[in-house]
Amino acid sequence: MDELSVSSKGQVTIPKRVRQALGIRSGTKVRFTLIGDRVELAVVSTPAVVPSSGFGMIKSKRPSVAVDFDVASLIQSL
C-alpha cells in the first residue's frame, strides 16, 4: 500500500504501478467517487494511442521525386 502526500494544490501523484495496471497516461479521464470515508478512482476514457513517429502525417502538394533521382546530375547541369 502506497502512502502519498497531498500538495498545496490538492494534487497527488498516482503511483506508477497503479497507472500501468489501469492504463492511465497523459490525457486519461478519471472519475472520483466518494464512498463513505473512502475514494474510488475509475478510468472514464483513455486517449487514442499517440504514434511513435510522425512519418507520413504531412502531405506535400509538390510532385514526388523519383527514388533513383541523382542530385549530382542536377549540379552538373548548372
C-alpha positions as semicolon CSV with decimal commas, in nm:
position;residue;x (nm);y (nm);z (nm)
1;M;0,000;0,000;0,000
2;D;0,138;0,339;-0,100
3;E;0,108;0,645;0,124
4;L;0,137;0,977;-0,055
5;S;0,131;1,344;0,044
6;V;-0,122;1,588;-0,097
7;S;0,030;1,907;-0,244
8;S;-0,088;2,258;-0,153
9;K;-0,298;2,249;-0,474
10;G;-0,472;1,926;-0,369
11;Q;-0,273;1,711;-0,611
12;V;-0,149;1,356;-0,559
13;T;0,072;1,155;-0,794
14;I;-0,080;0,821;-0,890
15;P;0,188;0,555;-0,832
16;K;0,345;0,414;-1,150
17;R;0,236;0,056;-1,085
18;V;-0,128;0,173;-1,047
19;R;-0,109;0,385;-1,366
20;Q;0,033;0,090;-1,558
21;A;-0,226;-0,154;-1,423
22;L;-0,515;0,078;-1,518
23;G;-0,364;0,207;-1,844
24;I;-0,359;0,567;-1,718
25;R;-0,144;0,804;-1,923
26;S;-0,144;1,174;-2,009
27;G;-0,491;1,282;-2,119
28;T;-0,676;0,995;-1,949
29;K;-1,007;1,100;-1,790
30;V;-1,074;0,960;-1,441
31;R;-1,371;0,981;-1,204
32;F;-1,352;1,010;-0,825
33;T;-1,643;0,871;-0,625
34;L;-1,677;0,926;-0,250
35;I;-1,788;0,605;-0,078
36;G;-1,826;0,663;0,295
37;D;-1,482;0,771;0,413
38;R;-1,301;0,632;0,105
39;V;-1,249;0,747;-0,252
40;E;-1,281;0,525;-0,558
41;L;-1,092;0,617;-0,876
42;A;-1,225;0,484;-1,207
43;V;-1,093;0,531;-1,560
44;V;-1,359;0,702;-1,775
45;S;-1,171;0,726;-2,106
46;T;-0,821;0,683;-2,241
47;P;-0,692;0,895;-2,530
48;A;-0,609;0,740;-2,865
49;V;-0,264;0,591;-2,899
50;V;-0,008;0,853;-2,992
51;P;0,204;0,745;-3,290
52;S;0,571;0,695;-3,206
53;S;0,667;0,857;-3,537
54;G;0,519;1,136;-3,743
55;F;0,629;0,973;-4,069
56;G;0,364;1,011;-4,339
57;M;0,141;1,250;-4,143
58;I;0,221;1,558;-4,354
59;K;0,138;1,551;-4,723
60;S;0,316;1,776;-4,973
61;K;0,140;1,941;-5,266
62;R;0,459;1,916;-5,471
63;P;0,508;1,621;-5,705
64;S;0,721;1,344;-5,559
65;V;1,081;1,292;-5,663
66;A;1,178;0,966;-5,826
67;V;1,356;0,720;-5,598
68;D;1,653;0,699;-5,836
69;F;1,691;1,081;-5,861
70;D;2,060;1,177;-5,871
71;V;2,141;1,511;-5,707
72;A;2,488;1,512;-5,868
73;S;2,335;1,519;-6,217
74;L;2,138;1,830;-6,120
75;I;2,454;2,008;-6,004
76;Q;2,640;1,917;-6,325
77;S;2,371;2,081;-6,538
78;L;2,443;2,421;-6,379
